[in-house]
Amino acid sequence: MKERVLSGMQPSGYLHLGNFAGALKNWVRLQDIYECFYCIVDWHALTSNYAAPAPIADYKQDMLLNFIAAGLDPNKCTIFLQSEVKQHAELHLLLSMITPLGWLERVPTYKEKQTEIKDKDLNTYGFLGYPVLQAADILVYRARHIPVGVDQIPHLELTREIARRFEFLYGQGILVEPEGLLTESPKVVGLDGRKMSKSYDNAIYLSDTPEIIEKKIKTMMTDPARKRKTDTGDPELSPVFALHKIFSSSEEIGRVAAACKTAEIGCIDCKAILIKNVLKVLQPLWKRREGLAKSPSVLKDILNEGNKRAATEAEKTMEIIRKAMKLSKITKAEIDINHAFMTLKELLIKHYHDEGKVKAEAAAEAEKTMGIIRKAMKIS
Ligand code: ADP
């Protein structure tokens, strides 16, 4: 039996080359080694984009399309949408009962992002609770390995602390304490030399056309000391070279570096080689995307199937958790044991029957409201 891996990505923008080379390629590799669950975490996207949720639907679609086009295989891994597996919300709520506020306020990205992101009010309960939702995402699958970058380690540590606290309070052996799977993944720089990110307006998107990609790379900064073609350069100072290191062959990387240092080639030539290589890497992905675009029901089916599989696994964990937290209804056997000492047995069984009916009616009413709320927040 393979060990379980869980990873998620927020649909808070279109996927770019950084997501592709830094995360997605690794996911494709892991699906052959582990039992992988890959989640489009759309509720997470709402924690910072709650005021403008409209584009999230498009981002989700783009993400799913690119997941499959990049090589995720629904026969090897489970691809699903967080908001379709309600157990994540239930566990998030339960874990929020036991998570001390101080733990959340100490998470480095909490303060960092609040200072960094000026155009959004992140002084919300949901944003503070982001790592609790992440803990729920992981613990509900009892996943053993979580692919992480160094910056994600504090979040994972918090998940481990929450798991330990849960087991201290409700019993051992219920949850699996996850471990970080530190994988070598390249940091892809953007057009301006900073980390490529949708938030910096410096990204090359997987959905960009070849013409746009060519234009973007042509406008990239290079070694500022190389003003004329005859000036020698230092490739290490050029973000174009940083991208060569990821998308070009080692032979070409060596050649470009040497030719830059001796001014044998200019920045325009160097960029032309990079353009050719980036397009070559993306060509197979685009081809698969074209095929998928012709049959949109395929993507829908993949997601539906993944949602079902994920919900089945999540529900298994929740059944145990509900019992551990004394939430789940008493089973027939438990009723019998209880009632063996009481003459009120008949009455109580009737009570449980009625209770079941009342619960079903209440759930139907609540579902009507949730349907409207999901539509309003663009989740459905
Ligand atoms: P963004 O910075 O554009 O908001 P996310 O934070 O949504 O990207 O990242 C999604 C995944 O892609 C994460 O696993 C992250 O580590 C990876 N990733 C994002 N940007 C880069 C990058 N420039 N280089 C390498 N990996 C990246």
Boltz pocket constraint, residues with backbone or C-beta under 6 A from the ligand:
constraints:
  - pocket:
      binder: B
      contacts: [[A, 8], [A, 9], [A, 10], [A, 13], [A, 18], [A, 19], [A, 20], [A, 21], [A, 22], [A, 23], [A, 149], [A, 185], [A, 186], [A, 187], [A, 188], [A, 189], [A, 195], [A, 196], [A, 197], [A, 198], [A, 199]]
      max_distance: 6.0
